[in-house]
């Protein structure tokens, strides 16, 4: 696994979210790439944000809301043993989700989200705000854990928006870095 803990979003600013999403859609279009999402705690927010951008049909391949364990295993082929051994909210589950999404969609950029948006459901080991975001960007697979449990605003909607901001910011950075390589 390639887990990197990022504290960048300990106080996230969602005001630039729409502009970041628009930038990602334009980057994808310019590069001729497709994007797909598999979302749990964000409940389709990433897909909604992508499709709110004019011209998204040129880049948006698939969006699936995989809220239950059953759907994660049946649609994304997350092994039941992975969920049993590591939990549905885990680095391993996020990685298997993005792998399953890549296999089923064939998209160049795939994003998976699994986490606890709250206000209930958290534990001492996995508090509200624990969200794993899996990525497959042009064959580069990795999982990130933004430290959303450190947010001063722990509302469900804010956690969901910060997760989206983190995901799109990461995609934008990786795609832009690829341009300079």
Beta strands, then each sheet from edge to edge (+ up, - down):
strand 1: 3-6
strand 2: 35-39
strand 3: 60-65
strand 4: 109-115
strand 5: 131-137
strand 6: 140-146
sheet 1: 1+ 6+ 5- 4+ 2+ 3+
end
